């Protein structure tokens, strides 16, 4: 499984660098009579597609083994408290997953109000 900085670097290469390189070579080959524009660009695109598939598999494996939730920050003038909300049953999530990822959100933010409405609708 590819994670961390390596994953982010390879993702940047797959999403930005290789498509840009294929497009650049194809455009310049037409202007400057560079050799084999279709073969060079096609090779770059094939490598990019392979890399994208590997990254997709890695991300799927990572996500299937990761519980998710939200860390809410409640602030008053005197205190700051934190609460954790899981996306699903916390006991089940903690028993079946190897890691937990929390989005950080201030409790009085518009995003928190939307999430609270969704959670309330799921309970009914």
C-alpha positions in Angstrom: 0.0 0.0 0.0 1.4 3.4 -1.0 0.7 6.2 1.6 1.9 9.6 2.8 4.3 11.7 0.8 5.0 9.0 -1.7 1.3 8.6 -2.5 0.8 12.4 -2.8 3.9 12.8 -5.0 2.8 9.9 -7.3 -0.7 11.3 -7.4 0.6 14.7 -8.5 2.7 13.0 -11.2 -0.3 11.0 -12.5 -2.8 13.9 -12.4 -0.6 16.7 -13.6 2.9 15.9 -14.8 2.4 13.0 -17.1 -0.8 14.3 -18.9 1.0 17.7 -19.3 4.1 16.0 -20.7 2.1 13.9 -23.2 0.3 17.0 -24.4 3.5 19.1 -24.6 5.3 16.5 -26.6 2.4 16.0 -28.9 2.1 19.7 -29.5 5.8 20.4 -29.9 6.3 17.3 -32.2 3.9 18.8 -34.7 5.6 22.2 -34.6 9.2 21.0 -34.6 9.0 17.7 -36.4 10.1 15.7 -33.4 10.1 11.9 -33.9 7.2 9.6 -33.2 4.7 11.9 -31.6 1.9 9.3 -31.3 4.3 6.7 -29.9 5.9 9.0 -27.3 2.6 10.5 -26.2 0.9 7.1 -26.2 3.6 5.6 -24.1 3.3 8.5 -21.5 -0.5 8.0 -21.4 -0.1 4.2 -20.9 2.3 4.8 -18.0 0.0 7.4 -16.6 -3.0 5.0 -16.8 -1.0 2.2 -15.1 0.1 4.6 -12.3 -3.5 5.8 -11.9 -4.7 2.2 -11.5 -2.0 1.4 -8.9 -2.9 4.6 -6.9 -6.6 3.8 -7.1 -6.0 0.3 -5.7 -3.8 1.7 -3.0 -6.4 4.3 -2.0 -9.2 1.8 -2.0 -7.2 -0.5 0.3 -6.3 2.4 2.6 -9.9 3.6 2.8 -11.4 0.2 3.4 -9.2 -0.2 6.5 -9.9 3.3 7.8 -12.7 4.4 10.1 -13.8 8.0 9.6 -15.5 10.7 11.6 -15.5 14.3 12.7 -13.7 16.0 15.6 -15.9 18.9 16.7 -14.3 21.8 18.5 -16.7 23.6 20.9 -15.4 27.0 21.9 -16.7 29.4 24.5 -15.0 32.5 25.8 -13.6 30.4 28.8 -13.1 26.9 27.4 -12.4 24.7 24.4 -13.7 21.2 24.3 -13.3 18.5 21.7 -15.8 15.7 20.8 -15.4 12.8 18.4 -18.2 11.6 16.1 -17.8 8.4 14.1 -19.4 7.8 10.7 -21.2 4.7 11.9 -21.1 2.6 15.1 -17.9 3.5 17.0 -17.5 0.1 18.6 -17.8 -1.7 15.2 -15.5 0.9 13.6 -12.8 0.5 16.2 -12.9 -3.3 16.2 -12.8 -3.7 12.4 -10.4 -1.0 11.3 -6.7 -0.3 11.8 -6.8 3.5 11.7 -9.2 6.4 12.3 -9.2 9.7 10.4 -11.2 12.6 11.7 -12.1 15.8 9.9 -11.7 18.8 12.2 -14.7 21.1 12.4 -15.7 24.0 14.6 -19.1 23.2 16.2 -20.6 26.5 15.3 -19.6 26.3 11.6 -22.2 26.0 8.8 -20.7 22.7 7.8 -21.4 21.4 11.3 -25.0 22.5 11.1 -25.4 20.6 7.8 -23.8 17.5 9.3 -26.1 17.7 12.3 -29.1 17.9 10.1 -28.0 14.8 8.1 -27.3 12.9 11.3 -30.7 13.8 12.6 -32.4 12.8 9.4 -30.7 9.4 9.5 -32.0 8.7 13.0 -35.6 9.2 12.0 
